[in-house]
Amino acid sequence: MQSELETATASRSREQTAAESPPGSRIVCRQAISAEETIEHFAIRHEIFVAEQHIFRGSDRDAHDERDSVVRLLGYCDGVAAGSVRLYELDRPAGIWQGDRLAVLPAFRLRGVGAPLVGCAVAAAAVRGGRLMKAHVQPANVSFFQRLGWTSAGSVELYAGLIHQPMQTALPTPDEGLATLARFASGVTVRGR
Ligand SMILES: CC(C)(COP(=O)(O)OP(=O)(O)OC[C@H]1O[C@@H](n2cnc3c(N)ncnc32)[C@H](O)[C@@H]1OP(=O)(O)O)[C@@H](O)C(=O)NCCC(=O)NCCS
């Protein structure tokens, strides 16, 4: 039978472990709907693709931002808008969607924002009737997408003036997509890394 001393020691040890463990971050992903959310979405894209990566001069917005099918998502880390992704339809009869402008602010990278943003983009296309999503992926991020189930789709190509790897993924069913969107809209806790 465990002595009182052993019980107290085990309890202290559990408390210490909890105190030493990083608390984890609350990650929420949802569509940018309001004017304020849309501004936040564009601001993150600007910070990464114009200011950090210098892929675009002045603005990264293009004609796809005006399309009826465009969907803009925001990823939040502990309540702060930390990441963005955009998707739009490429071919309705074939159910093909494009995902792009995936960006997480440097201070929030490796905290579990990027992967849910990709998952929500895939889910958002699925609930809109999509069957396949394509993306032009920077070489440094190919393994990030592979880990999420994406596969290469052809040879590297020039996109926005830089080498990219075309990749694609089959989309889930609309019901699975809805479940994913609901899960990330209410938020998940990602253990501290
Ligand atoms: C690529 C990017 C979106 C990843 O976002 P992130 O929030 O850091 O990713 P997450 O924290 O969700 O990472 C999920 C997992 O992928 C891993 N990962 C993250 N970036 C990776 C990369 N470039 N290559 C391989 N694995 C990567 C993480 O370590 C994590 O692994 P784990 O589940 O074992 O802990 C982010 O680095 C970014 O915005 N980069 C600059 C913009 C950019 O390059 N956009 C993409 C254009 S194709």
PDBQT file of the ligand as one rigid body, heavy atoms in Angstrom, charges set to zero:
ROOT
HETATM    1  C1  LIG A 201       4.833  26.765 -44.383  1.00  0.00    +0.000 C 
HETATM    2  C2  LIG A 201       4.103  27.382 -43.208  1.00  0.00    +0.000 C 
HETATM    3  C3  LIG A 201       2.706  27.825 -43.671  1.00  0.00    +0.000 C 
HETATM    4  C4  LIG A 201       3.952  26.322 -42.078  1.00  0.00    +0.000 C 
HETATM    5  O1  LIG A 201       3.131  26.857 -41.075  1.00  0.00    +0.000 OA
HETATM    6  P1  LIG A 201       3.331  26.481 -39.518  1.00  0.00    +0.000 P 
HETATM    7  O2  LIG A 201       2.251  27.150 -38.754  1.00  0.00    +0.000 OA
HETATM    8  O3  LIG A 201       4.730  26.762 -39.111  1.00  0.00    +0.000 OA
HETATM    9  O4  LIG A 201       3.105  24.904 -39.557  1.00  0.00    +0.000 OA
HETATM   10  P2  LIG A 201       2.597  23.959 -38.362  1.00  0.00    +0.000 P 
HETATM   11  O5  LIG A 201       3.092  24.498 -37.068  1.00  0.00    +0.000 OA
HETATM   12  O6  LIG A 201       1.142  23.741 -38.496  1.00  0.00    +0.000 OA
HETATM   13  O7  LIG A 201       3.392  22.627 -38.722  1.00  0.00    +0.000 OA
HETATM   14  C5  LIG A 201       2.776  21.346 -38.767  1.00  0.00    +0.000 C 
HETATM   15  C6  LIG A 201       3.883  20.315 -38.865  1.00  0.00    +0.000 C 
HETATM   16  O8  LIG A 201       4.649  20.519 -40.058  1.00  0.00    +0.000 OA
HETATM   17  C7  LIG A 201       6.015  20.751 -39.729  1.00  0.00    +0.000 C 
HETATM   18  N1  LIG A 201       6.511  21.789 -40.640  1.00  0.00    +0.000 N 
HETATM   19  C8  LIG A 201       6.287  23.115 -40.599  1.00  0.00    +0.000 A 
HETATM   20  N2  LIG A 201       6.897  23.733 -41.629  1.00  0.00    +0.000 NA
HETATM   21  C9  LIG A 201       7.503  22.750 -42.333  1.00  0.00    +0.000 A 
HETATM   22  C10 LIG A 201       8.283  22.752 -43.531  1.00  0.00    +0.000 A 
HETATM   23  N3  LIG A 201       8.543  23.878 -44.202  1.00  0.00    +0.000 N 
HETATM   24  N4  LIG A 201       8.744  21.554 -43.973  1.00  0.00    +0.000 NA
HETATM   25  C11 LIG A 201       8.475  20.407 -43.315  1.00  0.00    +0.000 A 
HETATM   26  N5  LIG A 201       7.712  20.348 -42.177  1.00  0.00    +0.000 NA
HETATM   27  C12 LIG A 201       7.251  21.512 -41.710  1.00  0.00    +0.000 A 
HETATM   28  C13 LIG A 201       6.014  21.209 -38.286  1.00  0.00    +0.000 C 
HETATM   29  O9  LIG A 201       7.245  20.936 -37.664  1.00  0.00    +0.000 OA
HETATM   30  C14 LIG A 201       4.871  20.408 -37.723  1.00  0.00    +0.000 C 
HETATM   31  O10 LIG A 201       5.328  19.106 -37.440  1.00  0.00    +0.000 OA
HETATM   32  P3  LIG A 201       4.768  18.266 -36.178  1.00  0.00    +0.000 P 
HETATM   33  O11 LIG A 201       3.276  18.062 -36.457  1.00  0.00    +0.000 OA
HETATM   34  O12 LIG A 201       5.540  17.000 -36.223  1.00  0.00    +0.000 OA
HETATM   35  O13 LIG A 201       5.019  19.096 -34.968  1.00  0.00    +0.000 OA
HETATM   36  C15 LIG A 201       4.895  28.584 -42.605  1.00  0.00    +0.000 C 
HETATM   37  O14 LIG A 201       6.223  28.170 -42.357  1.00  0.00    +0.000 OA
HETATM   38  C16 LIG A 201       4.917  29.834 -43.489  1.00  0.00    +0.000 C 
HETATM   39  O15 LIG A 201       3.982  30.636 -43.457  1.00  0.00    +0.000 OA
HETATM   40  N6  LIG A 201       5.996  30.026 -44.255  1.00  0.00    +0.000 N 
HETATM   41  C17 LIG A 201       6.161  31.255 -45.043  1.00  0.00    +0.000 C 
HETATM   42  C18 LIG A 201       5.153  31.371 -46.156  1.00  0.00    +0.000 C 
HETATM   43  C19 LIG A 201       5.176  30.194 -47.082  1.00  0.00    +0.000 C 
HETATM   44  O16 LIG A 201       6.245  29.649 -47.384  1.00  0.00    +0.000 OA
HETATM   45  N7  LIG A 201       3.962  29.795 -47.522  1.00  0.00    +0.000 N 
HETATM   46  C20 LIG A 201       3.775  28.603 -48.269  1.00  0.00    +0.000 C 
HETATM   47  C21 LIG A 201       3.936  28.830 -49.701  1.00  0.00    +0.000 C 
HETATM   48  S1  LIG A 201       3.928  27.256 -50.559  1.00  0.00    +0.000 SA
ENDROOT
TORSDOF 0
